[in-house]
């Protein structure tokens, strides 16, 4: 069963903290197309949906692989 889609987004620092990786890894994954982002004003935000696609869940807040 797929969890419902979420419109929630996170700033880069929060996404990195929640996923257990560094900011640079978040930027690499954005560039590779593994994480999707939106712009809110001048702030780039990572979508929760793309974080879930990499295996992250808000309940466990576990790391989903480094590098």
C-alpha positions in Angstrom: 0.0 0.0 0.0 1.4 3.4 -1.0 1.2 6.2 1.6 -0.8 9.2 0.5 1.0 11.9 -1.5 2.2 14.8 0.6 2.6 18.4 -0.3 5.1 18.9 2.6 8.6 20.2 1.7 11.8 20.7 3.7 14.6 23.2 3.4 17.9 21.6 2.4 19.3 21.6 5.9 16.2 19.9 7.4 16.1 17.3 4.6 19.7 16.4 5.2 19.2 16.1 8.9 16.1 14.0 8.6 17.7 11.7 6.0 20.9 11.4 8.0 23.2 12.7 5.3 25.1 15.9 4.7 23.9 18.9 2.7 26.2 18.1 -0.2 24.6 14.7 -0.5 21.2 16.3 -0.8 22.5 18.6 -3.6 24.1 15.6 -5.4 20.8 13.7 -5.2 18.9 16.7 -6.6 21.4 17.0 -9.5 21.1 13.3 -10.2 17.3 13.6 -10.3 16.8 11.4 -7.2 15.3 14.3 -5.1 12.8 16.7 -6.5 12.6 20.3 -5.3 10.3 23.3 -5.5 11.1 27.0 -5.0 9.3 29.1 -2.4 10.5 32.6 -2.9 14.3 32.3 -3.1 14.4 29.1 -1.0 14.8 25.7 -2.6 12.8 23.0 -0.8 13.0 19.2 -1.1 9.6 17.4 -1.5 8.7 14.8 1.1 7.4 12.6 -1.7 10.8 12.4 -3.3 12.4 11.7 0.1 9.9 8.8 0.6 10.9 7.5 -2.9 14.4 7.1 -1.6 13.2 5.1 1.4 12.9 7.8 4.1 9.9 7.6 6.4 8.9 10.3 8.9 8.2 7.7 11.5 11.6 6.1 11.6 13.7 9.2 10.5 16.4 6.7 9.5 19.3 7.3 7.3 18.7 6.1 3.7 22.3 5.5 2.6 25.2 7.8 2.5 27.2 9.1 -0.4 
